[in-house]
Amino acid sequence: MNNFHQEITTQIKKYCQNTIEPHIETDDEQSIFKKEIYQGLGELGLAGLTIDEAYGGANLDYQSFCPVLATIAQYSVSYAVTLSVSVMAQSIIESFGNDEQKKTYLPELTSGKEIAAFALSESHSGSDAAALKTTAKKTDKGYILNGSKMWITSGGVAKTYIVMARTGEDGAKGISAFIVQDGTPGFSYGKKEKKMGWKVSPTRELIFENCLIPKENILAEEGKGFKIALDALNRGRVTIGAVALGLSDRALEVAVKYALDRKQFEQPIYDFQGLQFMIADCATEIEASRYLVNQAAINFDAGKIDRKLAAMAKLKATDTAMKVTTDAVQILGGVGYTSEYPTERFMRDAKVLQIVEGTNQIQKVIIGREIKKQYS
Ligand SMILES: Cc1cc2nc3c(=O)[nH]c(=O)nc-3n(C[C@H](O)[C@H](O)[C@H](O)COP(=O)(O)OP(=O)(O)OC[C@H]3O[C@@H](n4cnc5c(N)ncnc54)[C@H](O)[C@@H]3O)c2cc1C
Protein backbone atom coordinates (compact mmCIF):
# COMPACT_ATOMS: atom_id res chain seq x y z
CA MET A 1 0.00 0.00 0.00
CA ASN A 2 1.48 3.39 -0.96
CA ASN A 3 1.05 6.69 0.93
CA PHE A 4 -1.98 7.68 -1.10
CA HIS A 5 -3.70 4.36 -0.36
CA GLN A 6 -2.90 4.70 3.33
CA GLU A 7 -4.22 8.24 3.50
CA ILE A 8 -7.45 7.48 1.66
CA THR A 9 -7.98 4.31 3.71
CA THR A 10 -7.71 6.34 6.93
CA GLN A 11 -10.22 8.88 5.61
CA ILE A 12 -12.68 6.19 4.52
CA LYS A 13 -12.43 4.37 7.84
CA LYS A 14 -13.11 7.60 9.72
CA TYR A 15 -16.09 8.39 7.50
CA CYS A 16 -17.54 4.88 7.76
CA GLN A 17 -17.00 4.72 11.53
CA ASN A 18 -18.90 8.01 11.95
CA THR A 19 -21.70 7.55 9.44
CA ILE A 20 -22.25 3.85 8.67
CA GLU A 21 -21.13 1.90 11.73
CA PRO A 22 -23.41 3.50 14.38
CA HIS A 23 -26.62 2.63 12.45
CA ILE A 24 -25.69 -0.35 10.30
CA GLU A 25 -27.48 -2.98 12.41
CA THR A 26 -30.82 -1.09 12.46
CA ASP A 27 -30.47 0.00 8.83
CA ASP A 28 -29.81 -3.64 7.92
CA GLU A 29 -32.77 -4.85 9.96
CA GLN A 30 -35.08 -2.29 8.34
CA SER A 31 -33.43 -2.39 4.89
CA ILE A 32 -32.77 1.36 4.84
CA PHE A 33 -30.48 2.80 2.17
CA LYS A 34 -29.26 6.31 2.92
CA LYS A 35 -28.39 8.21 -0.21
CA GLU A 36 -26.65 10.87 1.85
CA ILE A 37 -24.11 8.27 2.99
CA TYR A 38 -23.34 7.46 -0.65
CA GLN A 39 -23.15 11.16 -1.43
CA GLY A 40 -20.68 11.56 1.42
CA LEU A 41 -18.49 8.92 -0.24
CA GLY A 42 -18.78 11.11 -3.34
CA GLU A 43 -17.60 14.13 -1.38
CA LEU A 44 -14.51 12.12 -0.43
CA GLY A 45 -13.88 11.82 -4.17
CA LEU A 46 -14.67 8.10 -4.38
CA ALA A 47 -17.80 7.93 -6.57
CA GLY A 48 -15.99 8.15 -9.90
CA LEU A 49 -12.54 7.05 -8.84
CA THR A 50 -11.47 5.39 -12.09
CA ILE A 51 -13.20 7.85 -14.43
CA ASP A 52 -11.33 10.55 -16.34
CA GLU A 53 -10.84 13.90 -14.60
CA ALA A 54 -12.42 15.60 -17.63
CA TYR A 55 -15.76 14.18 -16.42
CA GLY A 56 -15.19 14.81 -12.72
CA GLY A 57 -13.50 11.50 -11.89
CA ALA A 58 -10.17 10.94 -10.16
CA ASN A 59 -8.54 9.07 -13.07
CA LEU A 60 -7.13 6.44 -10.72
CA ASP A 61 -6.54 2.79 -11.53
CA TYR A 62 -8.11 -0.45 -10.27
CA GLN A 63 -5.16 -0.99 -7.94
CA SER A 64 -6.41 2.14 -6.14
CA PHE A 65 -10.12 1.42 -6.48
CA CYS A 66 -9.96 -2.13 -5.05
CA PRO A 67 -8.58 -1.11 -1.62
CA VAL A 68 -11.22 1.65 -1.44
CA LEU A 69 -14.01 -0.88 -2.01
CA ALA A 70 -12.44 -3.34 0.42
CA THR A 71 -12.28 -0.68 3.12
CA ILE A 72 -15.92 0.36 2.69
CA ALA A 73 -16.96 -3.33 2.67
CA GLN A 74 -15.42 -3.72 6.14
CA TYR A 75 -18.26 -1.51 7.36
CA SER A 76 -21.01 -2.20 4.83
CA VAL A 77 -20.98 -4.52 1.86
CA SER A 78 -24.16 -2.78 0.66
CA TYR A 79 -22.55 0.65 0.23
CA ALA A 80 -19.44 -0.96 -1.27
CA VAL A 81 -21.51 -2.73 -3.96
CA THR A 82 -23.53 0.42 -4.65
CA LEU A 83 -20.23 2.12 -5.43
CA SER A 84 -18.79 -0.84 -7.31
CA VAL A 85 -21.84 -1.12 -9.59
CA SER A 86 -22.14 2.63 -10.11
CA VAL A 87 -18.50 2.87 -11.20
CA MET A 88 -18.97 -0.19 -13.44
CA ALA A 89 -21.90 1.55 -15.17
CA GLN A 90 -19.90 4.78 -15.44
CA SER A 91 -17.01 2.85 -17.02
CA ILE A 92 -19.41 1.63 -19.69
CA ILE A 93 -20.37 5.21 -20.54
CA GLU A 94 -16.72 6.25 -20.46
CA SER A 95 -15.53 3.37 -22.66
CA PHE A 96 -18.41 3.08 -25.13
CA GLY A 97 -20.25 6.41 -24.95
CA ASN A 98 -19.71 9.35 -27.27
CA ASP A 99 -18.56 12.78 -26.09
CA GLU A 100 -22.08 14.08 -25.66
CA GLN A 101 -23.13 11.08 -23.54
CA LYS A 102 -20.04 11.36 -21.34
CA LYS A 103 -20.61 15.09 -20.77
CA THR A 104 -24.32 14.61 -20.09
CA TYR A 105 -24.29 11.64 -17.74
CA LEU A 106 -20.91 11.29 -16.05
CA PRO A 107 -20.43 14.46 -13.94
CA GLU A 108 -23.40 13.88 -11.61
CA LEU A 109 -22.28 10.24 -11.20
CA THR A 110 -18.59 10.91 -10.60
CA SER A 111 -19.51 13.52 -7.97
CA GLY A 112 -21.67 10.95 -6.18
CA LYS A 113 -24.73 13.20 -6.41
CA GLU A 114 -26.44 10.44 -8.36
CA ILE A 115 -26.02 6.66 -8.67
CA ALA A 116 -25.78 4.44 -11.75
CA ALA A 117 -27.01 0.86 -12.20
CA PHE A 118 -26.41 -2.04 -14.58
CA ALA A 119 -29.43 -3.95 -15.91
CA LEU A 120 -28.69 -7.21 -17.71
CA SER A 121 -30.49 -10.03 -15.85
CA GLU A 122 -34.09 -11.01 -16.51
CA SER A 123 -36.32 -13.52 -14.71
CA HIS A 124 -35.61 -16.31 -17.20
CA SER A 125 -32.07 -15.26 -18.20
CA GLY A 126 -29.53 -14.93 -15.40
CA SER A 127 -26.45 -17.04 -16.18
CA ASP A 128 -27.65 -17.36 -19.77
CA ALA A 129 -27.78 -13.58 -20.11
CA ALA A 130 -27.64 -13.63 -23.92
CA ALA A 131 -31.17 -15.11 -23.90
CA LEU A 132 -32.65 -11.83 -22.65
CA LYS A 133 -36.07 -10.87 -24.01
CA THR A 134 -36.48 -7.15 -23.31
CA THR A 135 -36.85 -5.49 -26.70
CA ALA A 136 -35.85 -2.10 -28.05
CA LYS A 137 -37.68 -1.35 -31.26
CA LYS A 138 -36.26 1.39 -33.46
CA THR A 139 -38.80 3.98 -34.64
CA ASP A 140 -38.54 7.46 -36.13
CA LYS A 141 -38.91 8.97 -32.67
CA GLY A 142 -36.35 6.75 -30.94
CA TYR A 143 -36.24 3.29 -29.37
CA ILE A 144 -39.29 1.80 -27.64
CA LEU A 145 -38.38 -0.53 -24.77
CA ASN A 146 -40.64 -3.34 -23.58
CA GLY A 147 -39.85 -6.00 -21.00
CA SER A 148 -38.41 -6.21 -17.51
CA LYS A 149 -35.11 -6.60 -15.70
CA MET A 150 -34.73 -8.51 -12.46
CA TRP A 151 -32.63 -8.09 -9.32
CA ILE A 152 -31.15 -4.74 -10.27
CA THR A 153 -28.77 -3.35 -7.64
CA SER A 154 -29.71 0.26 -6.76
CA GLY A 155 -33.01 -0.12 -8.61
CA GLY A 156 -35.19 2.81 -7.56
CA VAL A 157 -32.37 4.84 -6.00
CA ALA A 158 -30.22 5.12 -9.13
CA LYS A 159 -30.86 7.83 -11.70
CA THR A 160 -28.97 6.34 -14.65
CA TYR A 161 -29.44 2.77 -15.85
CA ILE A 162 -27.43 0.88 -18.46
CA VAL A 163 -30.07 -1.41 -19.95
CA MET A 164 -29.35 -4.30 -22.31
CA ALA A 165 -32.18 -4.94 -24.75
CA ARG A 166 -32.72 -6.87 -27.94
CA THR A 167 -32.65 -4.87 -31.17
CA GLY A 168 -31.98 -7.77 -33.52
CA GLU A 169 -31.55 -11.50 -33.88
CA ASP A 170 -31.65 -14.08 -31.06
CA GLY A 171 -28.47 -14.53 -29.05
CA ALA A 172 -25.60 -12.22 -28.12
CA LYS A 173 -25.33 -10.42 -31.46
CA GLY A 174 -28.88 -9.04 -31.29
CA ILE A 175 -28.32 -7.15 -28.02
CA SER A 176 -27.72 -3.41 -27.66
CA ALA A 177 -26.97 -1.23 -24.64
CA PHE A 178 -28.95 1.88 -23.75
CA ILE A 179 -28.83 4.67 -21.21
CA VAL A 180 -32.21 5.06 -19.52
CA GLN A 181 -32.93 7.74 -16.95
CA ASP A 182 -35.18 7.43 -13.92
CA GLY A 183 -38.47 9.23 -14.60
CA THR A 184 -38.66 8.35 -18.30
CA PRO A 185 -42.35 7.72 -19.13
CA GLY A 186 -42.99 3.99 -19.45
CA PHE A 187 -40.15 3.10 -17.06
CA SER A 188 -41.25 1.99 -13.58
CA TYR A 189 -40.03 -0.18 -10.71
CA GLY A 190 -41.36 -3.51 -9.53
CA LYS A 191 -41.25 -4.70 -5.96
CA LYS A 192 -38.19 -4.25 -3.80
CA GLU A 193 -36.77 -7.72 -3.15
CA LYS A 194 -36.69 -9.10 0.40
CA LYS A 195 -33.22 -10.57 0.70
CA MET A 196 -31.08 -12.68 3.01
CA GLY A 197 -28.26 -10.12 2.93
CA TRP A 198 -27.21 -6.86 1.24
CA LYS A 199 -30.31 -5.54 2.95
CA VAL A 200 -29.22 -1.90 2.84
CA SER A 201 -28.71 -2.10 -0.93
CA PRO A 202 -32.08 -1.95 -2.73
CA THR A 203 -32.60 -4.65 -5.36
CA ARG A 204 -35.56 -4.11 -7.68
CA GLU A 205 -37.21 -5.10 -10.87
CA LEU A 206 -37.20 -2.54 -13.70
CA ILE A 207 -40.29 -2.50 -15.91
CA PHE A 208 -40.43 -1.04 -19.42
CA GLU A 209 -43.84 -0.55 -21.00
CA ASN A 210 -43.64 1.24 -24.34
CA CYS A 211 -40.83 3.30 -22.87
CA LEU A 212 -39.62 5.70 -25.53
CA ILE A 213 -36.00 6.77 -25.27
CA PRO A 214 -34.16 9.06 -27.68
CA LYS A 215 -32.10 7.27 -30.33
CA GLU A 216 -29.06 9.17 -28.99
CA ASN A 217 -29.27 6.99 -25.84
CA ILE A 218 -27.82 3.92 -27.53
CA LEU A 219 -24.23 3.13 -26.50
CA ALA A 220 -21.80 2.48 -29.35
CA GLU A 221 -23.98 0.87 -32.01
CA GLU A 222 -26.70 -1.74 -32.39
CA GLY A 223 -25.53 -5.28 -31.65
CA LYS A 224 -22.65 -4.25 -29.35
CA GLY A 225 -24.61 -4.57 -26.09
CA PHE A 226 -23.44 -8.02 -25.07
CA LYS A 227 -19.80 -7.16 -25.66
CA ILE A 228 -20.30 -4.04 -23.55
CA ALA A 229 -21.89 -6.12 -20.78
CA LEU A 230 -19.05 -8.68 -20.79
CA ASP A 231 -16.43 -5.95 -20.73
CA ALA A 232 -18.16 -4.44 -17.70
CA LEU A 233 -18.43 -7.81 -15.96
CA ASN A 234 -14.68 -8.37 -16.36
CA ARG A 235 -14.15 -5.19 -14.33
CA GLY A 236 -17.01 -6.06 -11.97
CA ARG A 237 -15.46 -9.40 -11.11
CA VAL A 238 -12.28 -7.76 -9.89
CA THR A 239 -14.18 -5.21 -7.81
CA ILE A 240 -16.58 -7.80 -6.33
CA GLY A 241 -13.43 -9.74 -5.38
CA ALA A 242 -12.19 -6.62 -3.58
CA VAL A 243 -15.50 -6.22 -1.73
CA ALA A 244 -15.28 -9.87 -0.65
CA LEU A 245 -11.72 -9.30 0.60
CA GLY A 246 -12.79 -6.37 2.78
CA LEU A 247 -15.59 -8.43 4.25
CA SER A 248 -13.26 -11.37 4.97
CA ASP A 249 -10.67 -9.11 6.62
CA ARG A 250 -13.28 -7.64 8.95
CA ALA A 251 -14.87 -10.98 9.81
CA LEU A 252 -11.49 -12.45 10.71
CA GLU A 253 -10.60 -9.41 12.81
CA VAL A 254 -13.84 -9.71 14.82
CA ALA A 255 -13.31 -13.47 15.27
CA VAL A 256 -9.68 -13.19 16.38
CA LYS A 257 -10.38 -10.38 18.88
CA TYR A 258 -13.26 -12.36 20.32
CA ALA A 259 -11.23 -15.57 20.53
CA LEU A 260 -8.42 -13.78 22.40
CA ASP A 261 -10.89 -12.37 24.89
CA ARG A 262 -13.37 -15.19 25.44
CA LYS A 263 -12.42 -17.79 28.03
CA GLN A 264 -13.69 -21.36 28.33
CA PHE A 265 -12.05 -24.12 30.38
CA GLU A 266 -10.13 -21.28 32.10
CA GLN A 267 -8.20 -20.23 29.02
CA PRO A 268 -8.76 -17.96 26.00
CA ILE A 269 -10.52 -19.99 23.32
CA TYR A 270 -7.84 -18.72 20.91
CA ASP A 271 -5.39 -21.06 22.65
CA PHE A 272 -7.32 -24.16 21.56
CA GLN A 273 -5.47 -25.53 18.59
CA GLY A 274 -8.77 -26.43 16.91
CA LEU A 275 -9.64 -22.72 16.68
CA GLN A 276 -6.12 -21.63 15.78
CA PHE A 277 -6.21 -24.00 12.81
CA MET A 278 -9.51 -22.50 11.66
CA ILE A 279 -8.03 -19.01 12.00
CA ALA A 280 -4.83 -20.03 10.21
CA ASP A 281 -6.85 -21.51 7.32
CA CYS A 282 -8.99 -18.37 7.05
CA ALA A 283 -5.96 -16.06 7.11
CA THR A 284 -4.23 -18.15 4.43
CA GLU A 285 -7.28 -18.17 2.16
CA ILE A 286 -7.61 -14.40 2.59
CA GLU A 287 -3.99 -13.79 1.58
CA ALA A 288 -4.37 -16.08 -1.44
CA SER A 289 -7.47 -14.10 -2.44
CA ARG A 290 -5.63 -10.81 -1.95
CA TYR A 291 -2.85 -11.86 -4.34
CA LEU A 292 -5.38 -12.91 -6.98
CA VAL A 293 -7.46 -9.74 -6.70
CA ASN A 294 -4.33 -7.55 -6.74
CA GLN A 295 -2.91 -9.36 -9.76
CA ALA A 296 -6.23 -9.13 -11.60
CA ALA A 297 -6.27 -5.37 -10.89
CA ILE A 298 -2.65 -5.02 -12.05
CA ASN A 299 -3.46 -6.82 -15.32
CA PHE A 300 -6.56 -4.73 -15.81
CA ASP A 301 -4.61 -1.51 -15.27
CA ALA A 302 -2.00 -2.71 -17.77
CA GLY A 303 -4.76 -3.17 -20.35
CA LYS A 304 -4.46 -6.96 -20.32
CA ILE A 305 -7.91 -8.51 -20.60
CA ASP A 306 -7.33 -11.65 -18.60
CA ARG A 307 -10.77 -13.25 -18.22
CA LYS A 308 -9.34 -16.30 -16.50
CA LEU A 309 -7.60 -14.32 -13.78
CA ALA A 310 -10.58 -11.99 -13.22
CA ALA A 311 -12.84 -15.06 -12.86
CA MET A 312 -10.34 -16.75 -10.51
CA ALA A 313 -10.11 -13.60 -8.37
CA LYS A 314 -13.91 -13.40 -8.06
CA LEU A 315 -14.28 -17.12 -7.41
CA LYS A 316 -11.55 -17.37 -4.81
CA ALA A 317 -12.27 -14.12 -2.96
CA THR A 318 -16.03 -14.72 -2.70
CA ASP A 319 -15.74 -18.40 -1.73
CA THR A 320 -13.23 -17.26 0.88
CA ALA A 321 -15.63 -14.60 2.18
CA MET A 322 -18.28 -17.29 2.57
CA LYS A 323 -15.88 -19.58 4.43
CA VAL A 324 -14.38 -16.89 6.65
CA THR A 325 -17.72 -15.36 7.64
CA THR A 326 -19.17 -18.82 8.38
CA ASP A 327 -16.13 -19.71 10.49
CA ALA A 328 -16.33 -16.33 12.24
CA VAL A 329 -19.87 -17.19 13.38
CA GLN A 330 -18.57 -20.57 14.57
CA ILE A 331 -15.67 -19.01 16.48
CA LEU A 332 -18.04 -16.66 18.30
CA GLY A 333 -20.38 -19.53 19.14
CA GLY A 334 -23.90 -18.56 20.28
CA VAL A 335 -23.38 -14.79 20.18
CA GLY A 336 -21.98 -15.11 16.68
CA TYR A 337 -25.39 -16.26 15.53
CA THR A 338 -27.19 -13.30 17.14
CA SER A 339 -27.25 -9.68 16.06
CA GLU A 340 -25.29 -8.73 19.19
CA TYR A 341 -22.22 -9.20 16.98
CA PRO A 342 -21.98 -8.38 13.26
CA THR A 343 -20.81 -11.85 12.21
CA GLU A 344 -24.30 -13.09 11.31
CA ARG A 345 -24.71 -10.04 9.01
CA PHE A 346 -21.28 -10.70 7.51
CA MET A 347 -22.31 -14.28 6.73
CA ARG A 348 -25.60 -13.18 5.12
CA ASP A 349 -23.79 -10.51 3.10
CA ALA A 350 -21.17 -13.00 1.88
CA LYS A 351 -23.61 -15.45 0.31
CA VAL A 352 -24.76 -13.34 -2.60
CA LEU A 353 -21.17 -12.46 -3.55
CA GLN A 354 -21.02 -16.05 -4.83
CA ILE A 355 -24.07 -15.38 -7.03
CA VAL A 356 -23.74 -11.89 -8.56
CA GLU A 357 -21.63 -10.81 -11.55
CA GLY A 358 -21.75 -14.40 -12.77
CA THR A 359 -22.29 -17.21 -10.26
CA ASN A 360 -19.20 -19.02 -9.06
CA GLN A 361 -20.15 -21.98 -11.26
CA ILE A 362 -20.09 -19.58 -14.23
CA GLN A 363 -16.62 -18.38 -13.12
CA LYS A 364 -15.49 -22.02 -13.35
CA VAL A 365 -17.08 -22.28 -16.81
CA ILE A 366 -15.00 -19.24 -17.87
CA ILE A 367 -11.80 -20.57 -16.29
CA GLY A 368 -12.35 -23.99 -17.90
CA ARG A 369 -12.99 -22.42 -21.31
CA GLU A 370 -9.86 -20.24 -21.09
CA ILE A 371 -7.71 -23.24 -20.09
CA LYS A 372 -9.09 -25.20 -23.05
CA LYS A 373 -8.17 -22.31 -25.39
CA GLN A 374 -4.68 -22.25 -23.91
CA TYR A 375 -4.10 -25.95 -24.66
CA SER A 376 -6.02 -26.35 -27.93
C1 LIG B 1 -28.76 -9.17 -4.60
C2 LIG B 1 -28.62 -9.33 -6.09
C3 LIG B 1 -28.18 -8.27 -6.84
C4 LIG B 1 -28.08 -8.38 -8.23
N1 LIG B 1 -27.72 -7.29 -8.98
C5 LIG B 1 -27.79 -7.35 -10.33
C6 LIG B 1 -27.57 -6.18 -11.12
O1 LIG B 1 -27.30 -5.09 -10.60
N2 LIG B 1 -27.69 -6.30 -12.45
C7 LIG B 1 -28.00 -7.47 -13.08
O2 LIG B 1 -28.09 -7.48 -14.30
N3 LIG B 1 -28.20 -8.60 -12.36
C8 LIG B 1 -28.11 -8.56 -10.99
N4 LIG B 1 -28.34 -9.68 -10.24
C9 LIG B 1 -28.66 -10.94 -10.92
C10 LIG B 1 -27.51 -11.93 -10.86
O3 LIG B 1 -26.50 -11.51 -11.72
C11 LIG B 1 -28.08 -13.31 -11.24
O4 LIG B 1 -28.88 -13.72 -10.13
C12 LIG B 1 -26.99 -14.32 -11.53
O5 LIG B 1 -26.35 -14.00 -12.73
C13 LIG B 1 -27.52 -15.75 -11.61
O6 LIG B 1 -28.63 -15.82 -12.43
P1 LIG B 1 -29.97 -16.56 -11.91
O7 LIG B 1 -30.29 -15.99 -10.59
O8 LIG B 1 -30.98 -16.49 -12.97
O9 LIG B 1 -29.53 -18.06 -11.67
P2 LIG B 1 -29.48 -19.22 -12.78
O10 LIG B 1 -28.73 -18.72 -13.97
O11 LIG B 1 -30.83 -19.76 -12.99
O12 LIG B 1 -28.58 -20.29 -12.05
C14 LIG B 1 -29.10 -21.18 -11.06
C15 LIG B 1 -28.00 -22.16 -10.70
O13 LIG B 1 -27.56 -22.88 -11.87
C16 LIG B 1 -26.17 -22.74 -12.02
N5 LIG B 1 -25.82 -22.70 -13.46
C17 LIG B 1 -26.41 -21.98 -14.45
N6 LIG B 1 -25.79 -22.17 -15.62
C18 LIG B 1 -24.76 -23.03 -15.37
C19 LIG B 1 -23.73 -23.60 -16.16
N7 LIG B 1 -23.59 -23.32 -17.47
N8 LIG B 1 -22.86 -24.44 -15.55
C20 LIG B 1 -22.95 -24.72 -14.24
N9 LIG B 1 -23.89 -24.19 -13.43
C21 LIG B 1 -24.79 -23.35 -13.99
C22 LIG B 1 -25.83 -21.40 -11.34
O14 LIG B 1 -24.47 -21.32 -10.98
C23 LIG B 1 -26.76 -21.45 -10.14
O15 LIG B 1 -26.19 -22.22 -9.13
C24 LIG B 1 -28.40 -9.60 -8.86
C25 LIG B 1 -28.81 -10.69 -8.08
C26 LIG B 1 -28.94 -10.56 -6.70
C27 LIG B 1 -29.42 -11.73 -5.91
The ligand as a Gaussian input file, in Angstrom:
#p B3LYP/6-31G(d) Opt

LIG

0 1
 C      -28.764000      -9.166000      -4.598000
 C      -28.616000      -9.330000      -6.087000
 C      -28.177000      -8.266000      -6.843000
 C      -28.084000      -8.381000      -8.234000
 N      -27.722000      -7.287000      -8.975000
 C      -27.791000      -7.355000     -10.325000
 C      -27.573000      -6.184000     -11.119000
 O      -27.296000      -5.095000     -10.599000
 N      -27.692000      -6.295000     -12.453000
 C      -28.000000      -7.469000     -13.075000
 O      -28.091000      -7.477000     -14.298000
 N      -28.199000      -8.595000     -12.356000
 C      -28.108000      -8.565000     -10.990000
 N      -28.343000      -9.683000     -10.243000
 C      -28.658000     -10.940000     -10.917000
 C      -27.514000     -11.930000     -10.864000
 O      -26.501000     -11.507000     -11.723000
 C      -28.085000     -13.309000     -11.237000
 O      -28.875000     -13.721000     -10.129000
 C      -26.986000     -14.316000     -11.527000
 O      -26.347000     -14.002000     -12.728000
 C      -27.524000     -15.747000     -11.609000
 O      -28.634000     -15.819000     -12.426000
 P      -29.965000     -16.564000     -11.908000
 O      -30.286000     -15.992000     -10.593000
 O      -30.977000     -16.489000     -12.972000
 O      -29.535000     -18.065000     -11.669000
 P      -29.476000     -19.221000     -12.784000
 O      -28.729000     -18.723000     -13.973000
 O      -30.826000     -19.757000     -12.989000
 O      -28.577000     -20.287000     -12.052000
 C      -29.103000     -21.182000     -11.062000
 C      -27.996000     -22.162000     -10.696000
 O      -27.558000     -22.881000     -11.866000
 C      -26.170000     -22.737000     -12.023000
 N      -25.816000     -22.698000     -13.464000
 C      -26.408000     -21.980000     -14.449000
 N      -25.786000     -22.169000     -15.615000
 C      -24.763000     -23.029000     -15.372000
 C      -23.727000     -23.605000     -16.162000
 N      -23.592000     -23.324000     -17.467000
 N      -22.856000     -24.435000     -15.553000
 C      -22.949000     -24.722000     -14.236000
 N      -23.894000     -24.194000     -13.426000
 C      -24.785000     -23.346000     -13.986000
 C      -25.829000     -21.402000     -11.340000
 O      -24.465000     -21.325000     -10.983000
 C      -26.763000     -21.446000     -10.138000
 O      -26.187000     -22.215000      -9.134000
 C      -28.399000      -9.602000      -8.858000
 C      -28.815000     -10.690000      -8.081000
 C      -28.938000     -10.563000      -6.703000
 C      -29.419000     -11.733000      -5.909000

